[in-house]
Amino acid sequence: MQITQKKSRKKFIIPIILLAAALLAGGIYWYQSTQSTTSTTDSSKAEDSKSNKPDASKLDNDENEQESANQQKNDTVKNDQSDQPSSGNLTVTLTANNRNGDIYQLRYLIQQTLSDGSCDLTLTKGSTKITKTAAVQSLSSSSTCQGFDIPTSELGSGTWQANLKVTSGDQSGASSNEISL
């Protein structure tokens, strides 16, 4: 009668531990090398942002990409330093001013967190006046107007005065901007 011995599993434990240690060391090396690359990239971005000279080739590439992406046309905004509230205690800022096909989009950010409220937008060009209303939507550390999507057939071309008034309870704020289509 022969007794068969079980093979010892101890032979496999040492190579597995060595392999795990090597993977851990490689992971730490990779993490540190990517962090130093990110730090270098962040510092070079900071230096680039300090320079007020835009790189013309980057601007051209950005413009081409922007035109080809969804065929959006970004229109100009002339902020006349009245993005801050003209009355009340809410800070309201125009964050998006885009034409997307047949829709003109305006988006506003409210620096305070509000649980409810309304955003009343009035667009004026000469004697033409367009009024839109949207609800306030709360975000984690601020709020936003739920957005204004205006058919371009209502607007036509030219320069419009966009006046937004936000009200929430006894708080209010405003933003006034010129937009060109």
C-alpha positions, 0 to 999 in steps of 0.5 A, a space after each residue: 500500500 502506497 501513501 501519496 503525499 500532498 504537494 506542499 503549497 508553500 512552494 507557490 506562496 513565495 513567488 506570489 508574494 514576490 509578484 505582488 510586491 513587484 506589482 505594488 512597486 510598479 504601481 507606486 512608480 507609475 503613480 509618482 511619475 504621473 503626478 510629477 507630470 501633472 504638476 509640471 503640466 499644471 505649472 506650465 499652464 499657470 505660466 501660460 495663463 500669466 502670459 497675455 499673448 495668445 498662441 495664434 495657431 492654438 486659437 485657429 485650431 480651437 476655432 476650427 474644432 468649435 465650428 466643426 463640433 455640432 456646427 455651433 456658432 458662438 456669438 459675442 457677449 459684451 459684458 458691460 461690468 453689470 454681470 454683478 447684481 444691480 439690485 438685491 443680494 444674489 450674484 448672477 453671471 451669464 455663463 453660456 451665450 451660443 447659437 446651436 442650429 435654430 436655437 439660441 441658448 442663454 445660461 446663467 449661474 447664481 452664486 448662491 444655493 437656492 431651493 426655489 425661485 424664478 428667472 425672468 429674461 427680457 430681450 430688447 432690441 429697439 421696440 421689440 421685446 421678448 420675455 421668457 421665464 425659467 425656474 431656478 435649479 439648485 446645484 451642490 454649491 450654487 444654483 442656475 436658471 434652468 436655461 433659455 432656448 430661444 428659436 432664432 426665428 424670434 430673434 433675427 440678427 443684430 444686437 440685443 440687450 439681455 436683462 435677467 432678474 432672479 427672485 427667490 423669496 425676499 432675495 433678488 439679483 440681476 444681470 444685464 448683457 449685450 448679445 450680438 447675433 
